[in-house]
Amino acid sequence: MINSVWLFLIISGIAVAAARGSMGDVSAGIMAGASSSVELFLGLMGIMALWTGVMRVAERAGLVETLSRVIRPVLVPIFPGVPKNHPAMGAVVMNLAANMLGLGNAATPIGINAMKELQKLNPRPSRATNAMCTFLVLNTSSVQVIPATVIGLRAAAGSSNPTEIVGTALLATTISTLAGLLAVKTLERLY
């Protein structure tokens, strides 16, 4: 559906430009956009490589494991149907810790593993359990202590202080996580 919308917008834009005689402006705009996209990509790639390296060092230094130990007691009451020492709980904790530290690439396989482990506890495999829905909400809204992607985008765009977003991002993601938890727990009771 969205592809059809984009195709319509592109074709109608070109048709209007052709009718108004401004195809040269369209071509110039396309070339300028392509050039700035490449510059942004290369800048972002460098910043993301730096942050990924820093986060990898933090992971190997045990920061993710330490954060996991802090998070686990908070998550046990949020996931009442998951045994405390089940591999699913460990995968959920590791995924959320990795997300908090901005390790999105490292968090993705852990999140997939967490869902697989939660599925093993599922008595009705064709439906998601409350724990699976709760994990999805927590993973999607994930509290960001270090929003590496946004920092990278801001740095690539030439921001004089790309890390100034950290406090705002922490506040916003904390609020979104609490709102998501409230919604999922409310819906659990209704269904």
VENVENHU-V663827 format. One record per residue. OMEGA is omega in radians with two decimals (* if undefined). Layout:
omega: {OMEGA,OMEGA}
This chain:
omega: {-3.10,3.08,3.12,3.13,3.14,3.12,3.10,-3.14,-3.14,-3.11,-3.13,3.09,3.11,3.14,3.12,3.13,3.13,-3.13,-3.13,3.13,-3.11,3.11,3.09,3.11,3.12,3.12,3.12,3.11,3.11,-3.13,3.12,3.12,3.12,3.14,-3.13,3.10,3.13,3.12,3.13,3.14,-3.11,3.09,-3.14,-3.14,3.13,3.14,3.14,3.09,3.11,-3.10,3.10,3.08,3.11,-3.14,3.11,3.08,3.11,3.13,-3.13,3.11,3.08,-3.12,3.12,-3.14,3.10,3.10,3.11,3.12,3.12,-3.07,-3.01,-3.12,3.12,-3.05,-3.11,3.11,3.13,3.12,-3.06,-3.11,-3.12,3.11,-3.03,-3.07,3.12,3.10,3.12,-3.14,3.09,-3.14,3.10,-3.13,-3.13,3.12,-3.12,3.10,3.13,3.10,3.14,-3.11,3.10,3.14,-3.07,-3.14,3.10,-3.10,-3.06,3.13,3.10,3.10,3.09,3.10,3.12,3.12,3.10,3.12,3.09,3.11,3.11,3.12,-3.02,3.11,3.12,-3.01,-3.13,3.13,3.08,3.09,3.07,3.14,3.12,3.12,3.12,3.12,3.14,3.12,-3.13,3.14,-3.11,-3.08,-3.04,3.07,-3.10,3.05,3.10,-3.13,-3.00,-3.11,-3.14,3.09,3.12,3.11,-3.14,3.13,-3.14,3.13,3.06,3.13,3.13,3.10,-3.04,-3.11,-3.13,-3.14,-3.02,-3.12,3.14,3.13,3.11,3.12,-3.10,-3.12,3.05,3.12,-3.14,3.11,3.11,3.10,3.11,3.10,3.10,-3.14,-3.08,3.12,3.07,3.14,3.06,-3.11,-3.11,-3.07,*}
